[in-house]
Amino acid sequence: MAQHDSPAVPDWRTAGERIDTLIAASGSGGAVARERSEELVRVVADFYGAGLERLLDLVHERGRLDDDVLAALADDELVSGVLLVHGLHPYGVETRVERALESVRPYLGSHGGDVELLAVTDEGTVRLRLLGSCDGCPSSSVTLKLAVQGAVEAAAPEITSIEVETAADEDAGATGPLVPVDSLFARLHTESGTAGDDGASWEAVPELSGLESGAVARLDVGRMPVVACRVGTDLFAFEDRCARCEQPFEGATLARRLGGPSGDAILRCAGCRAHYDVRRAGICLDGDGVHLAPLPLLSDGAAVSVSVPAAVAP
């Protein structure tokens, strides 16, 4: 069976943006033309949604929709997104949020912190507790925004708000601050390069949208040199500086450890041959306790942005 690999990735990642552009262009023909364009998109989406639902029913009826297949559907960024739009995702919102948090725990761990999912309410509020050095830290809300917002948005767009609790809040019997999702995702709708109160700037990096699985890219984001790599559908970005030899990752390669599990990804410095675990926030595997400097990523399906300190933004 023919496989459709990464060359098609840029097309579907920009499809939503292209649809919006076409609908906006149809508005030049007047309100009626725009309404008809929007109705056409809704009808086509409903048509394919019904087909997808019937497809899943047929696979289920024949006993082929097992846990492995469900996990594969949920792990594929394109398929997962399409199923989510049509309310057909195999995992409930709580499971999706927990999986999203699991993907950012390495980044929080690199700063000595962690996050725990307490509950997802019927009203769509996600209740979290910050742990470790993030707990009680003045920058805890910053850590939350940088590390969690993109993951939660992609995994559960129906979430309405995020409630953050710390151990200090729990001891005092207080409720943690409520973070509205509209505010949390504000950066996704602002121009690239806008710095927030946290002293960081989100910079759009179009080159990363089409990065192939297993590839390593070195590029400047703002004035910061960045090394990025893709493992399956997951993207990772770090400051382009080896923590051991302090040289750029020129000629670096991404590989799987001998006997390592599926999805294992090790970044190897071509200079000093240090090995870094990409999925564990770039921790060095050579026993010297150093690790890379991970950078938060956001993806809205059509574009990728990297957060860099405002001091090195354009």
C-alpha positions in Angstrom: 0.0 0.0 0.0 1.3 3.4 -0.9 2.3 5.6 2.0 1.6 9.4 2.1 4.4 10.9 4.1 5.6 14.4 5.0 5.5 16.0 1.5 1.7 16.4 2.0 2.0 17.9 5.5 2.2 21.6 4.5 -1.0 21.2 2.5 -3.3 20.1 5.3 -1.6 22.3 7.8 -2.6 25.4 5.7 -6.0 24.1 4.7 -7.9 25.9 7.4 -6.2 29.2 6.7 -7.0 28.8 3.0 -10.7 28.1 3.7 -10.8 31.3 5.8 -9.2 33.3 3.0 -11.6 32.0 0.4 -14.6 32.8 2.6 -13.3 36.3 3.2 -12.8 36.8 -0.5 -16.3 35.7 -1.2 -17.5 38.5 1.0 -16.6 40.9 -1.9 -19.7 39.6 -3.6 -21.9 40.8 -0.8 -23.4 39.3 2.3 -25.4 36.7 0.4 -22.3 35.4 -1.3 -20.5 35.1 2.0 -23.4 33.3 3.6 -23.6 30.8 0.8 -19.9 30.1 1.0 -20.1 29.5 4.7 -23.1 27.2 4.2 -21.2 25.3 1.6 -18.4 24.7 4.0 -20.8 23.5 6.7 -22.6 21.2 4.3 -19.4 19.6 3.0 -18.0 19.3 6.6 -21.2 17.6 7.7 -21.2 15.3 4.7 -17.6 14.1 5.4 -18.3 13.9 9.1 -21.2 11.5 8.5 -19.0 9.4 6.3 -16.3 9.3 8.9 -18.8 8.2 11.6 -20.1 5.4 9.4 -16.6 4.3 8.6 -15.8 4.0 12.3 -19.0 2.1 12.9 -18.2 -0.4 10.1 -14.7 -1.0 11.5 -16.1 -1.4 15.0 -18.8 -3.8 13.9 -16.1 -6.0 12.4 -14.1 -6.0 15.6 -11.2 -4.1 14.1 -11.4 -1.0 16.2 -9.3 -2.2 19.0 -7.2 -0.2 21.5 -4.1 -0.2 19.2 -6.1 1.3 16.4 -7.8 3.9 18.6 -4.4 4.9 20.0 -3.0 5.3 16.4 -6.0 7.5 15.5 -5.5 9.6 18.5 -1.8 10.0 18.0 -2.0 11.1 14.4 -2.2 14.9 14.4 -4.3 15.2 11.2 -6.7 12.3 11.9 -7.1 13.3 15.5 -7.9 16.9 14.5 -10.5 15.8 11.9 -12.2 13.4 14.4 -12.2 16.1 17.0 -14.0 18.6 14.7 -16.8 16.0 14.1 -17.1 14.9 17.7 -15.7 11.5 16.9 -12.4 11.5 18.8 -11.9 8.1 20.5 -10.8 9.7 23.8 -12.9 11.9 26.2 -11.9 15.4 27.1 -10.3 14.4 30.4 -8.1 11.8 28.7 -7.1 14.2 26.0 -6.2 16.9 28.5 -4.1 14.4 30.6 -2.3 13.2 27.4 -1.6 16.9 26.5 -0.2 17.6 30.0 2.0 14.5 29.7 3.5 15.9 26.6 4.6 19.1 28.4 5.7 17.6 31.6 9.3 17.2 30.4 9.4 21.0 29.8 8.1 21.7 33.3 10.5 19.1 34.7 13.4 20.9 33.2 12.5 23.8 35.5 11.9 21.5 38.5 8.2 21.6 38.3 5.2 19.5 37.4 1.4 19.8 36.8 -1.4 17.6 38.0 -4.9 17.4 36.5 -7.4 17.6 39.3 -10.7 17.6 37.3 -12.5 18.7 34.2 -15.9 20.1 35.2 -19.2 19.8 33.3 -18.9 23.5 32.5 -15.6 22.9 30.6 -13.2 24.2 33.3 -9.9 22.4 33.7 -8.6 22.4 37.3 -4.8 22.0 37.6 -2.3 22.0 40.5 1.2 23.2 40.0 3.9 21.1 41.8 7.6 21.4 42.5 9.5 24.6 42.1 6.6 26.0 40.0 4.4 25.8 43.1 4.1 29.3 44.6 6.6 30.7 42.2 5.8 34.2 40.9 6.4 33.0 37.4 4.1 30.0 37.8 1.4 31.6 35.6 4.0 32.3 33.0 5.2 28.6 33.1 1.5 27.6 32.7 0.9 29.8 29.7 4.1 28.9 27.9 4.0 25.2 28.5 0.4 24.2 28.6 -1.7 26.6 26.5 -0.8 25.1 23.1 -1.2 21.5 24.3 -4.6 22.1 25.8 -5.9 24.1 22.9 -4.9 21.3 20.4 -6.2 18.5 22.6 -9.4 20.0 23.9 -10.6 23.2 22.1 -14.0 22.9 23.9 -12.4 23.8 27.2 -13.7 27.2 28.5 -11.2 28.0 31.3 -8.3 26.8 33.3 -8.3 26.9 37.1 -4.8 26.8 38.7 -4.2 25.6 42.3 -1.0 25.6 44.3 -0.2 23.8 47.6 -0.4 27.2 49.4 -3.9 27.7 48.1 -5.0 24.3 49.3 -3.6 24.8 52.8 -5.4 28.1 53.0 -8.6 26.6 51.7 -8.6 29.1 48.8 -9.4 28.6 45.2 -6.6 29.1 42.7 -6.8 31.9 40.1 -9.1 31.4 37.1 -7.3 31.8 33.8 -9.8 32.4 30.9 -8.9 30.5 27.8 -9.5 33.5 25.6 -6.8 35.3 27.6 -4.6 32.3 27.7 -4.6 31.9 23.9 -4.4 35.7 23.1 -0.9 35.3 21.6 -2.3 33.0 18.9 -4.2 35.9 17.5 -1.6 38.6 17.8 1.1 39.5 15.5 4.4 37.6 15.6 7.0 39.2 17.8 4.6 40.6 20.4 6.1 40.4 23.8 3.9 39.7 26.8 4.2 40.5 30.4 6.2 37.4 30.9 9.1 38.9 29.0 8.9 36.3 26.2 8.0 36.8 22.5 6.2 34.4 20.2 7.9 34.2 16.8 6.3 32.5 13.9 8.6 30.0 12.2 7.0 28.8 8.9 10.0 26.5 8.2 9.0 24.2 11.1 5.5 23.4 9.7 7.0 21.2 7.0 9.9 19.7 9.0 10.0 15.9 8.3 10.0 13.3 11.1 13.6 12.5 12.1 14.9 15.8 10.7 17.0 18.4 12.6 16.9 22.1 11.6 19.0 25.0 12.8 17.7 28.5 12.3 17.5 31.9 13.9 14.3 32.8 15.7 14.4 36.5 16.3 18.1 36.8 17.3 18.2 33.5 19.1 19.8 30.5 17.4 17.5 27.5 17.7 17.8 23.8 16.9 14.5 22.0 16.3 13.6 18.4 15.4 10.4 16.5 14.7 9.7 13.0 16.2 6.6 11.6 14.5 4.1 14.4 14.7 5.8 16.0 17.7 8.0 19.1 17.4 10.8 20.1 19.9 12.9 23.2 20.0 16.0 24.1 22.1 18.5 26.9 22.2 21.2 26.0 19.6 24.0 25.3 22.1 25.3 22.0 23.3 25.2 22.0 27.1 28.6 20.1 27.3 30.8 21.7 24.7 28.8 24.9 24.4 29.0 24.8 20.6 26.1 25.0 18.1 24.5 21.8 16.9 26.1 21.9 13.5 25.9 18.4 11.9 23.7 17.1 14.8 21.6 14.0 14.1 18.5 12.5 15.6 18.5 8.8 16.3 16.8 6.1 18.3 18.8 4.4 21.1 19.8 0.8 20.6 16.9 -1.2 22.0 15.0 2.0 22.8 11.2 2.1 22.7 9.1 3.4 19.7 9.2 7.1 19.5 12.6 7.3 21.3 14.6 10.3 20.1 18.2 11.2 20.9 19.9 14.3 19.6 23.7 13.8 19.2 26.1 16.6 19.1 28.5 16.2 16.2 31.3 18.0 18.1 31.6 16.4 21.5 29.2 13.5 20.8 27.0 14.2 23.8 23.6 12.6 23.7 20.4 14.4 24.7 16.9 12.9 25.3 14.6 15.1 23.2 11.4 13.9 24.9 12.8 14.5 28.4 13.5 18.2 27.9 17.0 17.6 26.5 18.6 15.9 29.5 22.1 14.6 28.8 22.3 10.8 28.8 26.1 10.8 29.4 25.9 11.1 33.2 27.0 14.7 33.8 23.7 16.1 34.8 23.5 18.8 32.2 20.6 19.4 29.8 19.6 21.6 26.9 17.5 24.8 27.2 14.0 23.8 25.8 11.8 26.4 24.2 8.0 26.3 24.2 6.2 25.7 20.9 2.7 26.6 19.8 0.9 25.2 16.8 -2.5 26.2 15.5 -2.5 23.6 12.8 -1.4 26.0 10.1 1.7 27.6 11.6 4.3 27.0 14.3 5.5 29.7 16.8 8.5 29.5 19.2 8.7 31.5 22.4 12.0 33.3 22.9 13.1 35.8 25.5 12.0 39.3 24.6 15.7 40.4 25.0 16.6 38.4 21.8 13.4 39.1 19.9 13.7 41.3 16.8 
